[in-house]
C-alpha cells in the first residue's frame, strides 16, 4: 500500500529543526547536570599507554620506509613512461 508523500514548506521545515534543536539542548543540559563525583570513570596510568605510543611510532617509521620505496618505484615508472612517450613522438 503506497503512502502519500506530503511536501514540507520551508517554514514547517524550520519549525521542525528548531524543535529538534531544543530537544538536543535539553538532553545536553541533563547530561551536563551530573556531578563529577557521580560519574564512574576508568582511571589508567600513563605507563599503560607507553607501549601503544611506541608501537605507533614504530609503525610510522615503517610506513615512511614503505613510502620511500613506493616513491622510488614511481620515479622509475615515470622515467620509463617519459622514454616511451619520447619514442612515440619521434616515430
C-alpha positions in Angstrom: 0.0 0.0 0.0 1.5 3.3 -1.1 1.8 6.1 1.4 1.1 9.6 0.5 4.0 12.0 0.3 3.5 15.4 1.8 5.6 18.3 0.8 7.1 20.4 3.6 7.2 24.1 3.3 10.4 26.0 4.3 8.5 27.4 7.3 7.5 23.9 8.5 11.0 22.6 8.0 12.4 25.4 10.0 9.9 24.7 12.8 10.9 21.0 12.9 14.6 21.9 13.0 14.0 24.4 15.9 12.0 21.7 17.8 14.8 19.1 17.4 17.5 21.6 18.4 15.6 22.3 21.6 15.3 18.6 22.3 19.0 18.2 21.8 19.8 21.2 24.1 17.6 19.8 26.9 19.3 16.4 26.6 22.7 18.0 26.7 21.7 20.1 29.7 20.6 17.0 31.5 23.9 15.2 30.7 25.9 18.2 32.0 23.9 18.3 35.2 25.6 15.3 36.5 28.2 16.0 39.2 31.8 14.8 38.6 31.6 12.7 41.8 28.7 10.7 40.5 30.4 9.7 37.2 32.3 6.4 37.3 35.4 6.9 35.1 38.1 4.3 34.4 41.4 5.6 35.6 44.5 4.4 33.7 48.2 5.2 34.4 50.2 6.9 31.7 52.7 4.0 31.6 49.9 1.8 30.2 49.9 4.0 27.1 53.7 4.0 26.6 53.7 0.7 24.7 50.9 1.8 22.5 52.7 5.1 21.7 56.0 3.2 21.0 54.2 0.8 18.6 52.6 3.7 16.7 55.9 5.4 16.3 57.5 2.2 15.0 54.6 1.8 12.6 55.1 5.3 11.4 58.8 4.7 10.7 57.9 1.5 8.8 55.4 3.5 6.7 57.9 6.1 5.9 60.3 3.4 4.7 57.5 1.9 2.6 56.6 5.3 1.2 60.2 5.9 0.2 60.3 2.6 -1.7 57.0 3.3 -3.4 58.2 6.8 -4.4 61.4 5.2 -5.8 59.3 2.8 -7.9 57.0 5.6 -9.0 60.0 7.6 -10.2 61.3 4.6 -12.2 57.8 4.1 -13.8 57.6 7.8 -14.7 61.0 7.7 -16.3 60.0 4.7 -18.3 56.8 6.5 -19.4 58.8 9.5 -20.4 61.1 7.4 -22.5 58.2 5.7 -24.2 56.4 9.0 -24.9 59.5 10.5 -26.4 60.0 7.3 -28.6 56.4 7.6 -29.7 56.7 11.3 -30.6 59.9 10.7 -32.6 58.4 8.0 -34.7 
